[in-house]
């Protein structure tokens, strides 16, 4: 059964968030394997803060993509054209926001110590995986569901 209405974007977002969370948690656990009781609380807190910021930016990327697709549909584009144009037009906004955050994370890593470096590392890894999964991952899901089909409308 295919989702109807705005539920489609929600389903893609949930699948993406599960994958993103799985990747980030795995990376974070690997980074905190030191297990020194004096430092684990600080490292864990800084890492969780980085994950929270990354998830927020990831949701923003997906909202940008689906809003661009909606704009294309409202302008009268065919569903396949709207999907292609939506991803293409959202790419520059997503790249701009994420590159800016990556620069800030590199500066934090270079100038910070202890938990600040942990936050920067988690943020760097999170932004890179977020960009990849937002652009490639969700587009793959959309192409699997709608690719090669003649659609009259798009449930978005």
N, C-alpha and C positions, 0 to 999 in steps of 0.2 A: 504494500500500500504506500503510495507516494504522499508526502505531506502536502497540505493545502495552505494557501495564503502565506502569511508571514512566518509560518512554522518552518518552512524550508531553510531559511537563513539561520533560524535558531538551532535546527538539527545539525547543520554544518558547523556552526560555532561550538556546539557541545562536543562534537567529535574532535574538532581541532583543540579545544581547551583540554580535553582528556589527554591527547597526545602531547601537548605542550607541557602540561603538568607532570606527566610521566618522564619526559626528557629532563626537565629542570630538576625534579626531585632526585633523579638518578645522578645527575651531575653534582647536585648539592651534597648528597650523601657521600659521594666519592671525595669531594673537597673537604669534608669535615671528619674524615676517618682518623684524625689525630687523636680524638677522644680524651684529650687532657681536660679533666673536670673544671679547671680554672678558666679554660678558653672556650669550651664547647658552647656555653650559653651565649657568649658574645658572637661567635661565628654563626651559630644557628639563627640568632636574631637578625644579624646583618644580611644573611642569605635569604631569609624569609622576606625581609623588606625589599630586596632586589627582585624576588619572585613576584611579589605583589605589584610592583611597578611594571614589570614585564607583562604580566597578565593584563593590566590596564591598557598598556600600549597595544597589545595584541587584539584586544576587543575593539579598540579604536581602529585598527587596520581593517578588521573585518566589517565594521560599520561603514567605513569609507568605501570599501569595495561594493557592498550591497546597495548603498545609497547611489553610487555612480550607475550601477545596473538599473536601479529604479528610474533614475533620471533619463537614461537612454530609452527605456521602455515608454516613459511618458512622452518622449520626443517622437515616438512612433517607430523606433527601430525594431527589427525582428528579434525574437528572443536570443538566437545565436549571436547576432551582431551586438546586442546589448551586453551579453556576457563578455564578449571579447573586448568591446570598447570600455566596459566598466572596469575590468581588470587593468587595461592599458592606462586609462585616465587616473585611476587611483594609485598607480605605481609611483608616480613622482611625489605625491603627498606622503605616501608611506615611507619612501626612501628618505625624503627630507627629514621627517620626524625621527626616524630611526638613526640616521647618520649623526644628527645633532646629539642624540642621547649617547651614541657610541663615543663621540668625542668627549662628552662630559665624563663618561665612565673611564676612558683612558686617562684623563686628567686626574680623576679621583684615585685611580690605581697608582699613577706616578707620584702623586703628592701625599697620598693617604698612608696610614699605618693601621695595622691590626684589623679591626672590624670594618673600617672604611675600605680597605683593600678587598675584604671578603664581599662586601656589598658591590664593589666595582666588578669583581670577577663574575659574580652571579648575574649582575646586570648585563655585562658583555656577552656572556653565554646565552642569556635569556633573549636578548635583542636579536642576536644572530639566528637562533632557532626560531624565534617569533617571526622574523622576516621571511625565512625560508618556508615555514609552514603556512603563513598567511598568504603568501604569493603562490607557492607551488602546491602546498597541501590542499588548501580549499579549492583551488582551481582544478586539481586532479579529481576531487570529489564531485565538483560540479560537472566536469567533463564526463566522468563515469556515468552520472545520472542522466545528463541531458545531451551528451555528445552523439552526433550522428543521427539524431532524431529530428524529424520535422515538427516543430512546435508552433502552435498558434498563439499560445500565451505562456507566461512563465509564472509559477506560483511563488512570487516574492513580494 
